[in-house]
Amino acid sequence: DPLASVYSGHQFGVWAGQLGDGRALLLGEVQTPQGPQEIQLKGSGLTPYSRMGDGRAVLRSSIREYLCSEAMHALGIPSTRALYLCGSPEPVQREAVETAAVVVRVAPSFIRFGHFEHFAARGQFDELRQLADYVIERFYPECQDGADCGGQAGNRYAALLQAVSERSAALVAQWQAVGFCHGVLNTDNMSILGLTIDYGPFQFLDAFVPGHICNHSDSGGRYAYNKQPNIAYWNLFCLGQALLPLIEEQDHALAALEPYKTLFPRELEARMRAKLGLADAQDGDRALIEGIQKLLAADR
């Protein structure tokens, strides 16, 4: 039976409560050579969580998600995948009347930071623990006893937070290295598996403008290209707050977030070194990379 999953989250740094999943339906899971994959419809209509929306998607944005998610996969960047795109002449009212479409997309899981935030905010700690245990057992089995996943003193939930932090650091480094702007980096648009998810007003930099904003709704520039690394860390901090009822000790949660600060710059430096054809790490690489980026920015 198809099902929709509810989540909440922070939008533009503000707690927005329940957000979705108002226009996505999980059809089921299939076994593939790459392991189990969930198949999801996006834009197929109303769900129990659609709030005031119609649960539909428009052709224009559906084409963009299809193309970009496949491009990201081809670049070797972890992403949800697009399996199929179905257009329709049915009218959909947005800023103007557009035609409808449905994207069929696949991923090992579509669980987001916002799923954890939803249950934590409502004080539903049994459900929060059930969700966390499911994610650990299915996707982070190395975190089951805690000690093998970041040395988190046997705390499996702190170990999970650290593992997600490490995956997210590597993902954002890949974004920065190719000039990818997510555009709507809310907590509900962060994957618990470190995948790129929800291609809204994304963009690749045409010119190297570090402060570029690709979302016309982002009037304050919160999600500008050069702010993405810090925003991802902020989102991880929100995930840590959601998991705190399970982790129990605040110091364990903070320690689990700490590796992001060293892993992100190391991952980005490695990718920039590869782009510049520097075969081996040398003292001064970081200064060289930063100097080149300043030149790129000065001349756009």
MOQUI-V935356 format. One record per run of one state. SS is the DSSP state (A for helix, B for strand, O for the rest). FROM is the first residue (numbers start at 0). LEN is the number of residues. If there is no record, write none. Layout:
ss & from & len
SS & FROM & LEN
SS & FROM & LEN
This chain:
ss & from & len
O & 0 & 2
B & 2 & 1
O & 3 & 3
B & 6 & 5
O & 11 & 2
B & 13 & 7
O & 20 & 3
B & 23 & 7
O & 30 & 6
B & 36 & 6
O & 42 & 1
B & 43 & 1
O & 44 & 11
B & 55 & 3
A & 58 & 16
O & 74 & 4
B & 78 & 1
O & 79 & 1
B & 80 & 13
O & 93 & 3
B & 96 & 11
O & 107 & 4
B & 111 & 1
A & 112 & 9
O & 121 & 3
A & 124 & 15
O & 139 & 1
A & 140 & 3
O & 143 & 12
A & 155 & 23
O & 178 & 1
B & 179 & 2
O & 181 & 5
A & 186 & 3
O & 189 & 1
B & 190 & 1
O & 191 & 4
B & 195 & 1
O & 196 & 6
B & 202 & 2
O & 204 & 20
A & 224 & 23
O & 247 & 2
A & 249 & 26
O & 275 & 9
A & 284 & 14
O & 298 & 2
